[in-house]
Amino acid sequence: MLYALLCYGCEDEIAAMTARDERAMVDRCIAAARALPIEIRHGPALRLMPTSTSITLRGREPFALDGPYTQTREQLLGLWVFDCESLDDAMEAGRRIAEARGITGGAMEVRPIARFHASGRAELTLT
């Protein structure tokens, strides 16, 4: 089962890091993902650009807002994708990566991924 580990935090704190400190944090997260004591396949990991570069489209009419939300303290910073045997394994991956970030605050959301096929069929099974 594919799981997305959605990484939330304060992008201002990340932006205040030096390039060296940020690289060290990313390296710790990668090492934590590789050292997981469970057999999982690691998919892509994505770092999102700052919310100042995003546009949110709402409703049927072309209505756009700068940024993702009007007022929020935490932003979606990026995501990891893991192929895990169980939700418990995905949660363990989330815990390890959150710990490796070394940042107080923020959150790691674990969410199953449904696959949509060209045939229009969706595949979702929770284990």
N, C-alpha and C positions, 0 to 999 in steps of 0.2 A: 504494500500500500504506500502510495506517495503521501508525504506530509510536508507542508510548508511551515517553516519556523520563521515567523514574522518578528523582526527585531524593531522594537520601539524605544525611543529615547529622545532626549533633548538635542536637536541638531545644533543649537548654539554651543553646547558643551563639546560636541564633536568638532565643530568649526574652530573652537578655541585651542584645540590640540595642535601641537607642532606636527609636521609631516612625519617626523621620526617616531613620536609617541603614537600617532595613528597607525603607522606601519607595524609597530610593535603589538598594538592591540589586535590588528588583523592577523598577524602571524600567530598570536596566542589562540585566536579563534580557530584558525586553520589547524593548528596542532591539536587542539581539543577535539575537533571533528575527526581527525585521523586516528586519535588515540581512544576513541570510544570502545568500551569493552563489549560491544554488541556487534553482531554482523549486520551491517547496513551498507547500502550503496549511497554514496554522496553525489547528489546532482549539482546543479548550478547554485552558485551563491552570487547574489546581486547586491550592489551598493547603489542606492537611489541618490540622485542629485538632490540638492536642497529644495525644500518646498517652495522657495521663491521662484523656482523654475517651472513649477507645475501649474496646470490649469484644470479646473474641475468643471465638467459639463453636467448640467442638471436638467431634467425634464425633457419633454419632446421638442420644445422650441430651442433654438440654439442660444442657450444662456450659459455664459462662462464666468467663472469666478477665479481670481488669482489665488493660487495656493489650494491645498486640499480641504481645509476646514476654516471656518471663520475664527474660532477661538479654541486653541488647544495647547496644552503644555508639552505633550509628547508627539513626536512625528514618527511615521513609518520610515525607518532608516534603510532597511534592506531586508533580504530574505535568503534563506537557505532552503534547499529541497533535498529531502532524504527519502529513500525507499526503505521502509522499516517493516518488520514482521508484525509489530503491534503498536498501539498507542503508547504503551509504557516505554517502549524503545524510543519512540519519537520524543516523549517527554524527557527521557534521560539525555538525549542529544541536546534538547533545548536547555536543560539545566547546565550541562557542561559548557555549552557555548556562552550562555549568559554569565556564568562564573568566569570564564576566560576573558570576557570583555573587561572585567575589572572596573566597571562603572556602577556606582550606586544609583538606584532609580531605574526607570525604564522597565520594559517588560519583554518577554519572549512569548508570543502567541503560537500555539501548536494547532494547526488546522489541517484536516484531511483534504486531499486534492481529488476532485472528480475529473476524470479524463473524458473529453468530448471527442468523438470520432467523426470523421467526414460523413459517415452515414447518418449522423444526427443522433446516434445512440450515446447515452451517457453511462459511464461505468463508475459506480461508487459502492464500495463495500467497507463497512467499518468492522474492525477486528477487535 
